[in-house]
Amino acid sequence: MALWNFFSPILPFLDEGARPAFRRVFEQARIVGNFAIVQGIVQIIGFCSGILIVRTLEQRDYAWFTIANTMQGTLNVLADIGISVGLLSIGGRVWQDRHRFGQLVNTGLRLRKTFGAIVVTIAVPILYFLLVRNRAPSSYAAGLIVLVVVALLFQLSVNVLSVVPRLRSDIVRIQTIDFTAAIARLLALLALAYFFLNAATALAVAAGASLLQFILLRSYASTVIDFGAPDNAEDRSAMLGFVRKLAANAIFFSLQGQITVFLISLFAREASSIAEVGALGRLAMIFTVLGNVLTNVFVPAFARAQSARKLGWLYVAIAGGVIAFGGIVLAAAAIFPQQFLFVLGNKYTHLHRELLLIVAAAVASSAAAALWSLNAARAWVAGSWLYIPLTLATQVALIPFVDFSSVAGVLIFNLLSAVPNLVLNLAMSYVGFRRDQPVTE
């Protein structure tokens, strides 16, 4: 309200017909701004939870947590491979019909659980092998796997049910659920840190946070959709069509995103190396907040631009801003490495070179992600399929020159693997600007 009072003196200087438009623009900007701020706070709370786990757990225990947590994230993505796209695409047409929307959600839940069972069956032996290879006791490894599967079970439903408030544009509800789960997890970790916190209890807390999200979403969704509605054969067929189209990319992206942890888990001689990679990865989460603001605030503005001049200005401003922010963070890590590593605790203060490598990789990845978001907003995606062969070719060429048993070697591999995606997105932007000719002001 205070912000509106600041801008309201402008109204007398506007045309009578322009005033309603100004009010609408201001209201939309306020809603988007509030959403971005709250989501940023949620990400910061999540960052604090991650740092608390890093500082509290012994390196060996944190290595096991890193392996299990990474596998859980990968399984969650693999159990989707197009279902969320189908839910949003179909849901945009049926969300106002309580019964029809219930059919869609129930069909999505059934499919996600089916795919979840398939990926769990494949991944459990791999996860057990990685944990035992890094000297986790068999019984402890089995317990961690059970916690991963339980958390995944809740997360599968959360991902489907979260479509309901998104399609209904219930931003306050989304903010409330995300914030409640994030703060509950942080408070639980803080309490356990004073008593007993290890990989198992940290995973149990994560599972509890997913359960809380599920309960809140289920309670909300039950008021606006019909959970008694049967599955819909047409919805199932349509979502399976999205799965077939997106499966290859989804599988590649999910594995590529976690390749650093998988490689060090497989080739490292000591579990401490895995812990170091996982801990450094927590610092890179600062770019998650940037990506969230970019997605919710700046990319929609770029998508709406109808002037060639404005389009070019926005592209340079957004891409330049992301690169400048990344450059500042990289320079700060180079000048003040001890202060960055202090956040992680005494066990990781020696990782100066590795810090620069992980931040450089995060800068390259965030820049590529920003360019991809801008390209996708204008449908400048022709040739995007080249990402997979270019990345694989780069990684195959790097194999003879990289020591995968060292943290630095794996991080160099990760940094260079991000280069093809960055270059490809720059090329797609260049082609897009040449072909896309918006109306000139």
C-alpha positions as CSV (number, residue, x, y, z in Angstrom):
1,M,0.0,0.0,0.0
2,A,2.9,2.3,0.8
3,L,4.3,1.7,-2.6
4,W,1.0,2.6,-4.2
5,N,0.9,5.9,-2.2
6,F,4.4,6.6,-3.6
7,F,3.3,6.2,-7.3
8,S,-0.3,7.5,-7.0
9,P,0.7,11.2,-7.6
10,I,1.4,10.1,-11.1
11,L,-2.3,9.5,-11.8
12,P,-3.3,13.1,-12.4
13,F,-0.8,13.4,-15.2
14,L,-2.2,10.4,-17.1
15,D,-5.0,10.3,-19.6
16,E,-8.4,9.2,-18.2
17,G,-8.2,6.0,-20.3
18,A,-4.6,5.3,-19.3
19,R,-5.3,5.3,-15.5
20,P,-7.0,1.8,-15.3
21,A,-4.2,0.3,-17.4
22,F,-1.6,1.9,-15.0
23,R,-3.5,0.4,-12.0
24,R,-3.6,-3.0,-13.6
25,V,0.1,-2.9,-14.5
26,F,1.0,-1.8,-11.0
27,E,-1.2,-4.5,-9.4
28,Q,0.4,-7.3,-11.6
29,A,3.9,-6.0,-10.8
30,R,3.1,-6.0,-7.1
31,I,1.8,-9.6,-7.2
32,V,4.8,-10.8,-9.2
33,G,7.2,-8.9,-7.0
34,N,5.7,-10.3,-3.8
35,F,5.8,-13.8,-5.2
36,A,9.5,-13.4,-6.2
37,I,10.4,-12.0,-2.7
38,V,8.7,-14.8,-0.8
39,Q,10.2,-17.5,-3.1
40,G,13.6,-15.9,-2.6
41,I,13.1,-16.1,1.2
42,V,12.1,-19.8,0.8
43,Q,15.2,-20.5,-1.1
44,I,17.3,-18.7,1.5
45,I,15.7,-20.8,4.3
46,G,16.5,-23.9,2.2
47,F,20.1,-22.7,1.9
48,C,20.3,-22.3,5.6
49,S,19.0,-25.8,6.2
50,G,21.6,-27.2,3.8
51,I,24.5,-25.3,5.4
52,L,23.3,-26.5,8.9
53,I,23.5,-30.1,7.7
54,V,27.0,-29.5,6.1
55,R,28.4,-27.9,9.3
56,T,26.9,-30.5,11.7
57,L,27.5,-33.9,9.9
58,E,30.8,-35.6,9.9
59,Q,32.3,-35.8,6.4
60,R,31.7,-39.5,6.0
61,D,28.0,-39.1,7.1
62,Y,27.6,-36.1,4.9
63,A,29.0,-38.1,1.9
64,W,26.3,-40.7,2.5
65,F,23.6,-38.0,2.8
66,T,24.9,-36.4,-0.4
67,I,24.6,-39.6,-2.4
68,A,21.1,-40.4,-1.1
69,N,19.8,-36.9,-1.5
70,T,21.2,-36.6,-5.0
71,M,19.6,-39.9,-6.0
72,Q,16.2,-38.8,-4.5
73,G,16.3,-35.6,-6.6
74,T,17.1,-37.6,-9.7
75,L,14.4,-40.2,-9.1
76,N,11.8,-37.4,-8.6
77,V,12.7,-35.9,-12.1
78,L,12.8,-39.3,-13.8
79,A,9.3,-40.2,-12.4
80,D,7.9,-37.2,-14.1
81,I,9.4,-37.0,-17.7
82,G,6.5,-35.1,-19.2
83,I,3.6,-35.7,-16.8
84,S,3.8,-32.2,-15.3
85,V,3.8,-30.7,-18.8
86,G,0.6,-32.7,-19.6
87,L,-1.0,-31.6,-16.3
88,L,-0.5,-28.0,-17.1
89,S,-1.4,-28.3,-20.7
90,I,-4.7,-30.1,-20.2
91,G,-5.4,-28.5,-16.8
92,G,-5.4,-25.1,-18.5
93,R,-8.6,-26.1,-20.2
94,V,-10.4,-28.0,-17.5
95,W,-9.4,-26.4,-14.2
96,Q,-12.8,-24.7,-13.7
97,D,-14.6,-28.0,-13.8
98,R,-14.3,-29.7,-10.3
99,H,-15.0,-33.2,-11.5
100,R,-13.0,-33.0,-14.8
101,F,-10.1,-31.4,-13.0
102,G,-10.3,-34.2,-10.4
103,Q,-10.1,-36.8,-13.2
104,L,-6.9,-35.2,-14.5
105,V,-5.2,-34.9,-11.2
106,N,-6.0,-38.6,-10.3
107,T,-4.7,-39.7,-13.6
108,G,-1.5,-37.8,-13.1
109,L,-1.1,-39.2,-9.6
110,R,-1.6,-42.8,-10.9
111,L,1.0,-42.3,-13.7
112,R,3.6,-40.7,-11.4
113,K,3.3,-43.5,-9.0
114,T,3.7,-46.1,-11.8
115,F,6.8,-44.4,-13.1
116,G,8.0,-43.9,-9.6
117,A,7.8,-47.6,-8.9
118,I,9.8,-48.3,-12.2
119,V,12.6,-45.9,-11.4
120,V,12.9,-47.0,-7.8
121,T,13.2,-50.6,-8.9
122,I,16.1,-49.6,-11.2
123,A,17.8,-47.1,-8.9
124,V,17.7,-48.9,-5.5
125,P,20.5,-51.4,-6.4
126,I,22.6,-48.5,-7.8
127,L,22.0,-46.4,-4.7
128,Y,22.9,-49.4,-2.4
129,F,26.1,-50.1,-4.4
130,L,27.2,-46.4,-4.2
131,L,26.6,-46.2,-0.5
132,V,28.3,-49.5,0.3
133,R,31.2,-48.7,-2.0
134,N,31.7,-45.6,0.1
135,R,31.8,-47.6,3.3
136,A,28.3,-47.2,4.6
137,P,27.3,-50.3,6.7
138,S,24.8,-52.5,4.9
139,S,22.0,-52.0,7.5
140,Y,22.6,-48.2,7.5
141,A,22.5,-48.1,3.7
142,A,19.3,-50.0,3.7
143,G,17.8,-47.5,6.2
144,L,18.8,-44.6,4.0
145,I,17.3,-46.2,1.0
146,V,14.0,-46.7,2.8
147,L,13.9,-43.0,3.8
148,V,14.7,-41.9,0.2
149,V,11.8,-44.0,-1.1
150,V,9.4,-42.7,1.6
151,A,10.3,-39.1,0.8
152,L,9.9,-39.8,-2.9
153,L,6.5,-41.3,-2.4
154,F,5.2,-38.0,-0.8
155,Q,7.1,-35.9,-3.4
156,L,5.5,-37.7,-6.3
157,S,2.1,-36.5,-5.0
158,V,3.3,-33.1,-4.1
159,N,4.5,-32.4,-7.6
160,V,1.1,-33.3,-9.1
161,L,-1.0,-31.6,-6.4
162,S,1.0,-28.4,-6.7
163,V,-0.5,-27.9,-10.2
164,V,-3.9,-27.2,-8.6
165,P,-3.0,-23.8,-6.9
166,R,-0.8,-22.9,-9.8
167,L,-3.6,-23.2,-12.4
168,R,-6.0,-21.4,-10.1
169,S,-3.4,-18.6,-9.7
170,D,-3.6,-19.0,-5.9
171,I,-0.3,-17.4,-5.3
172,V,-0.8,-16.8,-1.6
173,R,-1.6,-20.5,-1.1
174,I,1.6,-21.5,-3.0
175,Q,3.7,-19.1,-0.9
176,T,2.1,-20.3,2.4
177,I,2.8,-24.0,1.6
178,D,6.3,-23.5,0.4
179,F,7.2,-21.2,3.3
180,T,5.6,-23.5,5.9
181,A,7.5,-26.6,4.7
182,A,10.8,-24.8,4.5
183,I,10.6,-23.2,7.9
184,A,9.4,-26.5,9.5
185,R,12.4,-28.3,8.0
186,L,14.8,-25.7,9.3
187,L,13.4,-25.7,12.8
188,A,13.5,-29.5,13.0
189,L,17.1,-29.5,11.8
190,L,18.0,-26.8,14.4
191,A,16.4,-28.9,17.2
192,L,18.1,-32.1,16.1
193,A,21.5,-30.4,15.7
194,Y,21.6,-30.0,19.5
195,F,20.8,-33.6,20.1
196,F,21.5,-36.0,17.3
197,L,21.8,-35.2,13.6
198,N,23.2,-37.7,11.0
199,A,22.4,-38.6,7.4
200,A,19.4,-40.7,8.4
201,T,17.8,-38.1,10.6
202,A,18.5,-35.4,8.0
203,L,16.7,-37.5,5.3
204,A,13.9,-38.2,7.8
205,V,13.4,-34.5,8.3
206,A,13.3,-34.0,4.5
207,A,10.7,-36.7,4.3
208,G,8.7,-35.0,7.0
209,A,8.8,-31.7,5.2
210,S,7.5,-33.5,2.0
211,L,4.7,-35.1,4.1
212,L,3.7,-31.7,5.5
213,Q,3.6,-30.3,1.9
214,F,1.5,-33.2,0.9
215,I,-1.0,-32.8,3.7
216,L,-1.4,-29.0,3.1
217,L,-1.8,-29.5,-0.7
218,R,-4.2,-32.4,-0.3
219,S,-6.3,-30.4,2.1
220,Y,-6.4,-27.5,-0.2
221,A,-7.0,-29.5,-3.4
222,S,-9.9,-31.4,-1.8
223,T,-11.9,-28.2,-1.6
224,V,-11.6,-27.4,-5.3
225,I,-11.4,-30.8,-7.1
226,D,-13.2,-34.1,-6.9
227,F,-10.8,-36.7,-5.6
228,G,-13.5,-39.4,-6.2
229,A,-13.4,-38.8,-9.9
230,P,-12.1,-41.8,-11.9
231,D,-9.0,-41.8,-14.1
232,N,-9.5,-40.4,-17.6
233,A,-8.3,-42.5,-20.5
234,E,-7.9,-39.5,-22.8
235,D,-5.8,-37.7,-20.2
236,R,-3.7,-40.7,-19.7
237,S,-3.1,-41.1,-23.5
238,A,-2.2,-37.4,-23.8
239,M,0.2,-37.5,-20.9
240,L,1.9,-40.6,-22.2
241,G,2.3,-38.7,-25.5
242,F,4.2,-36.0,-23.7
243,V,6.3,-38.7,-21.9
244,R,7.3,-40.2,-25.2
245,K,8.3,-36.8,-26.6
246,L,10.2,-35.6,-23.6
247,A,11.6,-38.8,-22.1
248,A,15.1,-38.6,-23.8
249,N,15.7,-35.0,-22.9
250,A,14.3,-35.4,-19.3
251,I,16.5,-38.5,-18.6
252,F,19.6,-36.8,-20.0
253,F,19.0,-33.5,-18.1
254,S,18.3,-35.3,-14.8
255,L,21.5,-37.4,-15.0
256,Q,23.6,-34.5,-16.3
257,G,22.5,-32.2,-13.5
258,Q,23.9,-34.7,-10.9
259,I,26.8,-36.0,-12.8
260,T,29.4,-34.4,-10.5
261,V,28.1,-36.3,-7.5
262,F,27.7,-39.6,-9.4
263,L,31.3,-39.4,-10.8
264,I,32.9,-38.6,-7.5
265,S,30.8,-41.3,-5.7
266,L,32.0,-43.9,-8.3
267,F,35.7,-43.0,-8.6
268,A,36.7,-41.3,-5.3
269,R,39.1,-43.1,-3.1
270,E,37.7,-41.4,0.1
271,A,34.2,-40.6,1.2
272,S,35.5,-37.1,2.2
273,S,35.8,-36.2,-1.5
274,I,32.0,-36.8,-1.9
275,A,31.3,-34.7,1.1
276,E,33.5,-31.9,-0.3
277,V,31.6,-31.8,-3.6
278,G,28.3,-31.9,-1.9
279,A,29.3,-29.1,0.5
280,L,30.6,-26.9,-2.3
281,G,27.4,-27.5,-4.2
282,R,25.5,-25.8,-1.3
283,L,27.3,-22.6,-2.0
284,A,26.2,-22.7,-5.6
285,M,22.6,-22.5,-4.5
286,I,22.8,-18.8,-4.4
287,F,22.2,-18.9,-8.1
288,T,18.8,-20.7,-7.5
289,V,17.4,-17.5,-6.0
290,L,18.6,-15.5,-9.1
291,G,17.0,-18.1,-11.4
292,N,13.7,-17.9,-9.4
293,V,13.5,-14.1,-9.7
294,L,14.5,-14.3,-13.4
295,T,11.7,-16.8,-14.2
296,N,9.0,-15.0,-12.3
297,V,9.8,-11.4,-13.1
298,F,12.1,-10.7,-16.1
299,V,11.4,-13.6,-18.5
300,P,7.6,-12.8,-18.7
301,A,8.5,-9.2,-19.6
302,F,10.8,-10.4,-22.3
303,A,8.1,-12.7,-23.7
304,R,5.6,-9.7,-23.8
305,A,8.0,-7.3,-25.6
306,Q,6.5,-6.1,-29.0
307,S,9.2,-3.7,-30.0
308,A,12.5,-4.7,-31.6
309,R,14.3,-2.0,-29.7
310,K,12.8,-3.1,-26.4
311,L,13.4,-6.7,-27.1
312,G,17.1,-6.1,-27.7
313,W,17.4,-3.9,-24.7
314,L,15.8,-6.4,-22.4
315,Y,17.9,-9.2,-23.7
316,V,21.1,-7.3,-23.0
317,A,19.9,-6.1,-19.6
318,I,18.8,-9.5,-18.4
319,A,21.7,-11.6,-19.8
320,G,24.2,-8.9,-18.9
321,G,22.8,-8.7,-15.4
322,V,23.0,-12.4,-14.8
323,I,26.6,-12.5,-16.2
324,A,27.6,-9.5,-14.1
325,F,26.1,-11.0,-11.0
326,G,28.0,-14.2,-11.6
327,G,31.2,-12.3,-12.3
328,I,30.9,-10.5,-9.0
329,V,30.3,-13.7,-7.1
330,L,33.3,-15.4,-8.8
331,A,35.5,-12.4,-8.1
332,A,34.4,-12.4,-4.5
333,A,35.2,-16.1,-4.2
334,A,38.6,-15.5,-5.6
335,I,39.4,-12.5,-3.3
336,F,37.7,-13.8,-0.2
337,P,37.7,-17.6,-0.4
338,Q,38.2,-18.0,3.4
339,Q,35.0,-16.1,4.1
340,F,33.0,-18.3,1.6
341,L,34.4,-21.5,3.0
342,F,33.8,-20.4,6.6
343,V,30.1,-20.8,5.9
344,L,30.8,-24.6,5.4
345,G,32.8,-25.1,8.5
346,N,36.3,-26.0,9.5
347,K,36.3,-29.3,7.5
348,Y,36.2,-27.5,4.2
349,T,38.4,-24.5,4.6
350,H,41.2,-25.9,2.4
351,L,39.1,-26.0,-0.8
352,H,40.2,-22.7,-2.3
353,R,40.8,-24.0,-5.9
354,E,37.7,-26.2,-5.7
355,L,35.6,-23.2,-4.6
356,L,36.6,-21.3,-7.7
357,L,35.8,-24.2,-9.9
358,I,32.3,-24.8,-8.4
359,V,31.4,-21.1,-8.6
360,A,32.7,-20.9,-12.2
361,A,30.6,-23.9,-13.2
362,A,27.5,-22.4,-11.4
363,V,28.1,-19.1,-13.2
364,A,28.3,-20.8,-16.6
365,S,25.2,-23.0,-15.9
366,S,23.1,-20.0,-14.6
367,A,24.1,-18.0,-17.7
368,A,23.1,-20.8,-20.0
369,A,19.8,-21.3,-18.0
370,A,19.1,-17.6,-18.3
371,L,19.7,-17.6,-22.1
372,W,17.6,-20.7,-22.5
373,S,14.7,-19.1,-20.6
374,L,14.9,-16.1,-22.8
375,N,15.0,-18.2,-26.0
376,A,12.2,-20.4,-24.8
377,A,10.1,-17.3,-24.0
378,R,10.2,-16.3,-27.7
379,A,10.1,-19.9,-29.0
380,W,13.7,-19.5,-30.3
381,V,14.4,-23.2,-29.7
382,A,15.2,-24.6,-33.2
383,G,18.3,-26.7,-32.8
384,S,18.0,-27.1,-29.1
385,W,18.3,-30.9,-29.6
386,L,22.0,-30.4,-30.4
387,Y,22.6,-29.9,-26.6
388,I,22.7,-33.6,-26.0
389,P,25.2,-34.7,-28.8
390,L,27.4,-31.6,-28.2
391,T,27.6,-32.2,-24.4
392,L,28.3,-35.9,-24.9
393,A,31.0,-35.3,-27.5
394,T,32.6,-32.8,-25.1
395,Q,32.5,-35.2,-22.2
396,V,33.9,-38.1,-24.2
397,A,36.7,-35.9,-25.4
398,L,37.5,-34.9,-21.8
399,I,37.7,-38.4,-20.4
400,P,41.4,-39.1,-21.2
401,F,42.5,-35.9,-19.6
402,V,40.4,-35.8,-16.3
403,D,41.2,-37.4,-13.0
404,F,37.8,-38.5,-11.8
405,S,39.1,-39.6,-8.4
406,S,39.9,-36.0,-7.4
407,V,37.4,-33.3,-6.5
408,A,39.2,-30.7,-8.7
409,G,39.2,-33.1,-11.7
410,V,35.4,-33.8,-11.4
411,L,34.7,-30.1,-11.0
412,I,36.8,-29.2,-14.1
413,F,34.8,-31.8,-16.0
414,N,31.6,-30.3,-14.8
415,L,32.7,-26.7,-15.7
416,L,33.8,-27.7,-19.3
417,S,30.6,-29.7,-19.8
418,A,28.5,-26.5,-19.3
419,V,30.3,-24.7,-22.2
420,P,28.4,-26.4,-25.1
421,N,25.0,-25.4,-23.6
422,L,26.2,-21.8,-23.2
423,V,27.5,-21.5,-26.7
424,L,24.4,-23.2,-28.2
425,N,22.0,-20.9,-26.5
426,L,24.0,-17.9,-27.7
427,A,23.7,-19.2,-31.2
428,M,20.0,-19.8,-30.9
429,S,19.6,-16.2,-29.6
430,Y,21.5,-14.9,-32.6
431,V,19.3,-16.8,-35.0
432,G,16.2,-15.8,-33.1
433,F,16.9,-12.1,-33.3
434,R,17.5,-12.4,-37.0
435,R,14.2,-14.2,-37.6
436,D,12.0,-12.6,-35.1
437,Q,10.9,-9.1,-36.2
438,P,8.6,-7.6,-33.6
439,V,6.5,-4.5,-34.4
440,T,8.8,-1.4,-34.3
441,E,7.7,1.4,-32.0
